[in-house]
Amino acid sequence: VQPQAPSLYLDACATTPPAGPVLEAMASAQASAWANPSSLHGFGLEAAELLERSRLSVAGQLDCDGEEVVFTSGGSESIHLALLGAAAALAPGRLLISAVEHPATLAAARQLEGRGWRVETLPVDRQARLDLEALDRALRTPAQLVSVIWGHNEVGTIQPLATIGERCRAAGALLHVDAVQVVGHQPLSFRQLPVDLLSFTAHKLQGPRGIGGLLVRSGLELGALIGGGGQERGRRGGTEPVVLAAGMARALELGGARLDGQGGDDPLRPLRDALLGDLLALPGIRLTGADPTVKGLRLPHHISLLVSDGSGRPVDGRELVRHLWQEGIAISSGSACSSSRGGSTVLQALGYSPAEAASSIRISLGPWIEPADLQRVPLALERARQRCGPEQRLSGP
Ligand SMILES: Cc1ncc(COP(=O)(O)O)c(C=O)c1O
């Protein structure tokens, strides 16, 4: 359905439109480096050279060695490779995860349970911050693996990764971090982070869909999920997607340049803060997740809200999303992964009722946004909320 008003995409945490220079890099790679990088002739060598240049560029942006970069198909695969691949080199033991992990981590954890691993879920507070005392208690008994979501897709909370990593190191547990929502929004040095495995994906930062990466600490043994021709140093079989790798490298470079231009801060932060201030001034709107006013606690481009009507009753977030699209504004209810009816399980884990959880919306910004674009959002939200009549309101199953 096409809206009447000009469209405004505010759903960056679901995915992002590819940046112009990314499309250019991919078009050029498609023309010149289309061959199989394992081939020994000149065509293959050209593809292999571009693949390695892209790998080194990715490594430069994330401050790690090129050999530590494994190209995958995206965040979900990276997470599976991290957890199942690291576990393959270990005797079954304990995996600790937080109570607010992405479904991809939960799926990988379930697979490990089937292989004799014990998965333990650590509690978080109302803002989705990991309970560090619970982590300490859990680490008193040997745990082989820990996995945490660094920046939360649904409520924007950033975990204190340095502290978590140091405690895991001291206890001898390997740490995987799901950095899918963080990469591109804050400078990152894998060399300096106390983590062993780090997952990311290109499509959240204006790169192509279908490629992501896993950073694997040098020397860490990792079993492959996909066997084959020994590509990616035997860690992921399959002819490498050279064109997508070139696109991802360009997207990371653009993200790095944006952060460098602001001394490491995301230029989206002031836009987000201004919009959030305007939205919270409306009655019946509450913020979920971490405090945006303290730097480092919340993703700088992320807003998550609970919305209720004039009489204080939660409205249906999914209905609100549809009405906002009639105003030309694209947002999501909860997270793109939890847009099904019934409300976010993450919000329920944070202590919200099912009706409150079902009234959640997420607004996430990207570099394509101009400050003036955002001025119409509060009024549009107000109009959309008024259109959420009682017949649509949480009466279904
Ligand atoms: C925090 C987080 N982890 C993992 C993923 C999965 O990434 P991908 O869509 O590239 O598989 C997402 C994407 O929605 C995410 O937000």
The ligand as a MOL file (V3000), in Angstrom:
LIG
                    3D

  0  0  0     0  0            999 V3000
M  V30 BEGIN CTAB
M  V30 COUNTS 16 16 0 0 0
M  V30 BEGIN ATOM
M  V30 1 C 20.9450 -8.3600 17.4550 0
M  V30 2 C 20.7840 -9.1670 16.2060 0
M  V30 3 N 21.4330 -10.3220 16.1000 0
M  V30 4 C 21.3510 -11.0620 14.9710 0
M  V30 5 C 20.5920 -10.6880 13.8950 0
M  V30 6 C 20.5260 -11.5400 12.6780 0
M  V30 7 O 21.2520 -10.9700 11.6150 0
M  V30 8 P 20.9270 -11.3790 10.0950 0
M  V30 9 O 19.6120 -10.7830 9.7570 0
M  V30 10 O 22.0450 -10.7970 9.2940 0
M  V30 11 O 20.9230 -12.8650 10.0430 0
M  V30 12 C 19.8620 -9.4870 13.9840 0
M  V30 13 C 19.0160 -9.0470 12.8510 0
M  V30 14 O 17.8610 -8.8130 12.9790 0
M  V30 15 C 19.9640 -8.7060 15.1670 0
M  V30 16 O 19.2930 -7.5620 15.3060 0
M  V30 END ATOM
M  V30 BEGIN BOND
M  V30 1 1 1 2
M  V30 2 1 2 3
M  V30 3 2 2 15
M  V30 4 2 3 4
M  V30 5 1 4 5
M  V30 6 1 5 6
M  V30 7 2 5 12
M  V30 8 1 6 7
M  V30 9 1 7 8
M  V30 10 2 8 9
M  V30 11 1 8 10
M  V30 12 1 8 11
M  V30 13 1 12 13
M  V30 14 1 12 15
M  V30 15 2 13 14
M  V30 16 1 15 16
M  V30 END BOND
M  V30 END CTAB
M  END
